[in-house]
Amino acid sequence: MFTGERTYFGAVAMTRDLLGTSWRVLTGPFAGDVFTVRDTYGAYTQFDIALPGQCDRARAYGRQRIVIEPA
């Protein structure tokens, strides 16, 4: 990750916000969870949730539209 940390569940890559910013997910499978921006990502992904070691779960989650708010 950009911060030099190892990837962990709960870390998020995001293009539009500062590192360390926390967001609460309001819709989708992770509704209610709070994630912290720890990395940056390319122009097309706006909120990329890290699921290290969970490839099947990541594939099943895929690309979704979700609603988030500052935590």
Residue frames as qw, qx, qy, qz and C-alpha x, y, z in Angstrom:
[[0.000, 0.888, 0.459, 0.000, 0.00, 0.00, 0.00],
 [0.273, 0.788, -0.035, 0.551, 0.99, 3.62, -0.43],
 [0.468, -0.814, 0.178, -0.295, 1.36, 3.97, 3.35],
 [0.234, 0.538, -0.786, 0.192, 3.92, 1.15, 3.48],
 [0.602, -0.185, 0.621, -0.468, 1.63, -1.08, 5.54],
 [0.080, 0.042, 0.968, 0.235, 0.67, -4.61, 4.60],
 [0.448, -0.216, -0.427, -0.755, -2.77, -4.92, 3.06],
 [0.040, 0.132, 0.872, -0.470, -5.49, -5.74, 5.59],
 [0.095, -0.609, -0.741, -0.267, -9.27, -6.08, 5.62],
 [0.198, -0.843, -0.372, 0.333, -10.73, -2.65, 6.19],
 [0.264, -0.446, 0.292, 0.804, -8.14, -0.79, 4.16],
 [0.529, 0.733, 0.420, -0.083, -9.49, 1.07, 1.15],
 [0.386, -0.064, 0.369, 0.843, -7.91, 2.48, -1.98],
 [0.205, 0.834, 0.484, -0.170, -9.63, 5.65, -3.13],
 [0.508, 0.361, 0.241, 0.744, -8.85, 8.27, -5.75],
 [0.023, -0.748, -0.259, -0.611, -10.78, 11.26, -4.45],
 [0.544, -0.814, -0.047, -0.196, -9.90, 11.52, -0.76],
 [0.042, 0.754, -0.588, 0.290, -6.92, 11.90, 1.56],
 [0.607, 0.056, -0.766, 0.203, -5.12, 8.98, 3.14],
 [0.137, -0.044, -0.708, 0.691, -6.46, 8.29, 6.64],
 [0.473, -0.063, -0.016, -0.879, -10.02, 9.41, 5.89],
 [0.190, 0.114, 0.954, -0.201, -12.67, 7.03, 7.25],
 [0.468, 0.003, -0.374, -0.800, -15.91, 6.17, 5.44],
 [0.490, 0.086, 0.764, -0.411, -19.02, 4.26, 6.54],
 [0.129, -0.052, -0.815, -0.562, -20.65, 2.01, 3.95],
 [0.475, 0.096, 0.333, -0.809, -24.44, 2.50, 3.88],
 [0.854, 0.277, 0.010, -0.440, -25.49, -0.08, 1.27],
 [0.658, 0.452, -0.599, -0.057, -24.36, -3.48, 0.02],
 [0.855, -0.148, -0.482, 0.120, -22.73, -6.45, 1.78],
 [0.519, 0.000, -0.431, 0.738, -20.51, -4.24, 3.96],
 [0.245, -0.721, -0.218, -0.611, -23.30, -1.89, 5.09],
 [0.652, -0.749, -0.068, -0.099, -22.50, -0.50, 8.53],
 [0.831, -0.170, 0.011, 0.530, -18.75, -1.18, 8.28],
 [0.009, -0.972, 0.141, 0.188, -16.23, 1.65, 8.50],
 [0.857, 0.213, 0.125, 0.453, -13.20, 1.62, 6.20],
 [0.265, -0.836, 0.145, 0.458, -10.10, 3.82, 6.18],
 [0.652, 0.748, -0.109, 0.059, -8.37, 5.12, 3.04],
 [0.674, -0.565, 0.375, 0.293, -4.84, 3.67, 3.12],
 [0.504, -0.060, 0.616, 0.603, -3.94, 3.64, -0.58],
 [0.368, 0.551, -0.120, -0.740, -4.62, 5.37, -3.88],
 [0.608, 0.223, 0.749, 0.139, -5.92, 3.72, -7.03],
 [0.239, 0.130, 0.570, 0.776, -6.43, 4.39, -10.74],
 [0.210, 0.019, -0.075, -0.975, -8.97, 6.79, -12.15],
 [0.520, -0.183, -0.600, -0.580, -11.83, 4.31, -12.61],
 [0.581, -0.391, -0.697, 0.153, -12.13, 2.79, -9.13],
 [0.159, -0.714, 0.072, -0.678, -13.41, 5.17, -6.52],
 [0.574, -0.515, 0.449, -0.451, -13.63, 2.93, -3.44],
 [0.732, 0.252, -0.630, -0.055, -11.66, -0.34, -3.53],
 [0.713, -0.558, 0.288, -0.311, -12.05, -2.50, -0.40],
 [0.227, 0.502, -0.833, 0.053, -9.09, -4.76, 0.41],
 [0.921, -0.187, 0.110, -0.323, -9.97, -8.41, 0.94],
 [0.179, 0.621, -0.763, -0.006, -6.49, -9.98, 1.35],
 [0.093, -0.166, 0.974, -0.124, -6.41, -13.76, 1.19],
 [0.469, 0.387, 0.670, -0.425, -10.08, -13.87, 0.20],
 [0.010, 0.187, -0.616, -0.765, -9.94, -14.12, -3.59],
 [0.060, -0.402, -0.882, -0.241, -13.24, -16.03, -3.86],
 [0.081, -0.724, -0.527, 0.439, -15.00, -13.43, -1.69],
 [0.055, -0.529, 0.196, 0.824, -13.52, -10.59, -3.76],
 [0.028, -0.034, -0.774, -0.632, -14.66, -12.20, -7.02],
 [0.087, -0.563, -0.822, 0.001, -18.14, -12.78, -5.60],
 [0.082, -0.709, -0.292, 0.637, -18.34, -9.16, -4.43],
 [0.506, 0.491, 0.466, 0.534, -17.14, -7.89, -7.81],
 [0.117, 0.096, 0.043, 0.988, -17.81, -4.30, -8.81],
 [0.128, -0.673, -0.727, 0.041, -20.84, -2.71, -7.16],
 [0.038, -0.588, -0.038, -0.807, -22.40, 0.69, -6.71],
 [0.488, -0.479, -0.632, 0.366, -22.56, 1.50, -3.02],
 [0.126, -0.882, -0.083, -0.447, -23.40, 4.53, -0.93],
 [0.646, -0.137, -0.423, 0.621, -20.81, 5.82, 1.56],
 [0.176, -0.935, -0.096, -0.293, -20.64, 8.69, 4.04],
 [0.240, 0.572, -0.563, 0.546, -17.80, 10.19, 6.12],
 [0.720, -0.397, -0.560, 0.103, -17.41, 8.31, 9.39]]
